[in-house]
Amino acid sequence: MLSGARRGAAVLALWLAVSGPATATPPNVILEARYGEPTTRYAHGVLGDAVEWGALELIVDQCAGCPTRMIRKFTIRLPDTRVFEDIAPRIVDLDGDESPEVIVVESDLSKGARLAVYYEGGLIAATPFIGRANRWLAPVGAADFDADGVKELAYIDRPHLAKTLRIWAFDRNKGLTHLADRPGLSNHRIGWDYIIGGIRDCGAGPEMITADAGWKNVVATRFNGEDVTSTVLGPFDGRKSVTQAMACE
């Protein structure tokens, strides 16, 4: 049985993506994304229960901007060797064309998790699988951290073990390119049905908000295209302290 938080999260999530204005009006726009076809074929339970997801369901307007909307549902099913091991799919326009992509955590039963980018036609790009079963990653967010006009994706690789922030650049044609890492950070504890932190912009550009690896402090991390630097914002005092940091308080 799914917890209330996990059920609610499996409906629709808009992922914060700090960016400039979009440049075009596309024909297809993803309006909703949710996981479906619950399954217990992956016995990991890192999010607090034994249920993961076998399918990604997308509601798409196939004629955005037309007088009459053309709404269609697309279902993307994984093979029996994989699941969506995640809280909720994240809708975000990664390339600024007003046609958003969907960011998910996808796990292989023997290779562990990877971060993947989908659209209604299927997979666009993905990071490599971590390489072992029962190894997971927790997304942080997407933004143009280094102001070069290209969005980056960030996640914590194995937030309970490696506790390493990894940053990747997205290109629809080239896929995901690994840019930088920073160890000593985490955003999830085993059994939580939520991920703390995310991306904030308090007026000086996007920052990634997490805890440190020892769960003593709330940390803001920046990436300038070459270096990854972290600043302690204050003590970690439960979820509220991270929520305050996200609100620039």
N, C-alpha and C positions, 0 to 999 in steps of 0.2 A: 504493500500500500504506500503510495506516495505521500509525503508530508504536505501540509498546506502550502508551504513556501515553494516546494518543488512543483506542485500542480500549477500554481499561479505563474511561475516563471516559464512554464512550458507553453505559454500562449503567444506573447509578443514582447520583444525587447528591442528598443532602439539603443544602439551602442554609440556612446559619445565619440564623435570624430571631429576634432577641431580643425577647421579648414576655412579657406576663402570661398567666394561664391562659385557656384557651379557654372559650367560653360555651355551646356547644351540641353535641349529637351528631348529625351529619348522616347521611343515608342513603347517600351516595356518598363514598368516600374513595380518593384516588389513592395506590396502594401503590408503584408503580414508574413511572419515566419514562425513556425512552431514545430515541435517534435511530435512524432506519432509512433504508433506501433510499439508500445512498451515491451521490453524483453528482459529476461534474467539470464541471458546466455553469457554474460561477462560478470564473473563473480569477483568484483572488486569492492564496491560499496564505499568508495571514497567520499561520496556526497551524502552519506547517511542512510542509504537503503540499497537494496539489491537490484533495483529496477533502472535500466537505461533505455535507450530508444533505438529503434531500427530504421526509422524513416524521418525525413525532413519534408515538411509540408509548406509550400509557398503559395500565397495568394497574390496574383499578379494582374495589374491593369495593363493589357496589351495594346491599349491605344491612349496613352497618357496625353491629355490635352485635347482629345476629341470631344465633340458635344455629347456623345454617348459612350460611357465607359464599357470596356470589354474585359470583364473579370474572369479569370480562369485559375483553377487550382492545379498546381504541379506537385507531384509526390516523388521524391528521390529516395529510393530504398538502398540501403547498404547490403553487401553480401553478408552471409551468416557468420563470417569471421570478424565482423566489425560492428561497432555500436557508436552512437552519439553519446558520449559520457560527459554530460554538460548540464548546466542549469537552464539555459535558454539560448536559442539562436540570436545573433546580434545583427540587426540591419544597419548597414553603414555604406555610404557612397565613398568608396576608396579612391576612385580616379576622377571625381569631380564632374561626371557627365550626367548627373541627376538620375542615373539608373543604378540604384544601390546594389551592393553585393551582400552576402550573408556570411558571417564568421561563426565557425563552430569548433568545438573540440570533438575530434573523432578518434576512437581507440580501436586498435587491432587486438584480438584476443591473445596474440603471442608477441606483438611488437610494441604495445603500449600506445600512448597518445601522440597526436599531432594536431597542429592548428591548420584548419582548412578553410578555403574561400569557395563558396558556391554561388551559382545563379540558377535561374529556372531550367537552364539547359544542362546543369551538372557541375562537376568540379572545375574550378578555374586554376587553383594553385593550392599547394600545401607544403608545410615544412616536413622534413623527414620524421618518421616515427621515432620516439625516444629510443626504442630498441629492445625493451623487455616488457613482459606482461605486468600489469598492475603498477605502471609508472605513468603519471598524469601531469598535466600542465594546466595552469589557471590564467586565463586572459586578463590583461590589464586594460588595454584600449588601443585606439588607432588615432594618429594625428601626424601632422607634418612637424615633427619635433625640431628639425634642423633648418626649417624655412627654405628648403630647396625646391618646393613645389611638388614633392612626392611624399605621399603618406607612408608612415611606418606603422607596423604592428608590433605590439609588445605583449609578452606573457612571462609568467614565472614558471620556469622549468622545474618540475618536481618540488612544489612549494613545501613539502614535508621532508625532503632529502637534499637535493642539490641546492635549492633555494637560490636560483640564479635567474636574474632578469635577462631575457634575450630580445633583441630588437631586429626586425626584418623589414626591408623595403618591399612594397608591392608594385608590380607592373603587370598589367593584364596580359601582355605578350610574353614577358620574360618570367613571370611567376614571382616567387618570393626569394629575395636575396638576403642572406645573413649579414648584418652590419656590425653588431657589437653586443657584448655581454657585461653584466655586473653581478658578481656574487654577493651573498649576504642579505637577500631580501625575500620576503614571503607575503602572500596575500590570502592564504587559506590554511585551515587546520582540518585534520581528518575528521569526517563526520559532519562538518558544516554543510548546510544546503544553500550556502551563499558564498560569494567572493567579496572580500573587502576592497575598498579603494577604487581606483580607476584613474581617469585623466581629468585634471582641472586646469583652468587658465585664469589666474588672478590678475591678469593685465600685462604680464611679462612673458607670455608664451606658455605652451603646454608643459605640464609636469606630470609625472607618473607618481601616484600616491599609493604606498604600500606600508607594511610594517618592516622592521629589520628582522633578520633571521632569528634572533632571540626573543622576539615579541616584547621588546622593552620600549621601543620608540616608534612613532609615526615618521615616515621618511618621504621626502619629495626628491625625485630623480629627474635629471634633465639629460638630453642628448643633443650635442651641437654638430653632429655629423662626423666627429672624430672621437670625442671623449664622452664618457658617461660619468656624471657627478651626482652625488647624493648629499642632501642636507637634512639633518634631524629637525623636525618641526616641534616635537614635544613628546612626552611620554605616551606610550600606548596604554589606554585605559578602557579597553573594550571597544565595541563597534562604534560607540558614540564619538570617541576621539577621532576616528577616521572620518566619520560623517562630517564633523566640524572642519577637519582639514580640507575635505572636498568642497566645502562651502566657503573656503578662504577665511575661516574664522581663526 
